[in-house]
Amino acid sequence: MPKQPRAWQRMLSGRRLDLLDPTPVDIEIEDIAHGLAFVARWNGQTRGDHAYSVAEHSLLVEALFSRLWPDAPVKWRLAALLHDAPEYVIGDMISPVKSAVGPDYTALDERLTGAIHIRFGLPATIPVKIKRQIKRADKVSAWMEATQIAGFSVEEADRFFGHPDPDLIAGLDITLRPAPEVRREFTARHAALMGDL
């Protein structure tokens, strides 16, 4: 009988995360923060001396979500912070690659998202309305990233992501930072949100 390929990854915390059957007990925020701080958005095709990480992006999305919906319950702010959390093990695939991989990528992402959400007290699947709100903040973040660090013209970014309200993004300029600094901020923001739940 052929040997089954390994479908788990050892985390720095010592946890062993099974990608085909992830469980909440194998998920630690330190592993997520570390992984996301070292995963580059835009396939690393950004200006600057440091990669723009998924952790940095997640902090921006949560800030934008909080500006768009200042009265949103803390749990949905936490969901916004964790919206790309599965990428700590599966990486950040750009949209064209996700489309090429197809439904298998989506299923893997959904399994990991469900386990992560349960681990931190969220429902495995968040309501569609909240997903749409997070997606709106995500698109504003993508526009900011595209125009500030990824080489897009404003016109090109407007076509792909829509033009955001200038008041919404005021004071949220993107600054590229070393991964350990972003990791610390992501972990601290997660702790603050968990403390407010």
TAHU-V845115 format. One record per run of one state. SS is the DSSP state (H for helix, E for strand, L for the rest). FROM is the first residue (numbers start at 1). TO is the last residue. If there is no record, write none. Layout:
# TAHU-V845115
ss->SS from->FROM to->TO
ss->SS from->FROM to->TO
This chain:
# TAHU-V845115
ss->L from->1 to->7
ss->E from->8 to->10
ss->L from->11 to->15
ss->E from->16 to->18
ss->L from->19 to->23
ss->H from->24 to->26
ss->L from->27 to->28
ss->H from->29 to->37
ss->L from->38 to->39
ss->E from->40 to->40
ss->H from->41 to->44
ss->L from->45 to->52
ss->E from->53 to->53
ss->H from->54 to->68
ss->L from->69 to->73
ss->H from->74 to->81
ss->L from->82 to->86
ss->H from->87 to->90
ss->L from->91 to->94
ss->H from->95 to->101
ss->L from->102 to->102
ss->H from->103 to->119
ss->L from->120 to->127
ss->H from->128 to->148
ss->L from->149 to->153
ss->H from->154 to->161
ss->L from->162 to->165
ss->H from->166 to->169
ss->L from->170 to->178
ss->H from->179 to->196
ss->L from->197 to->197
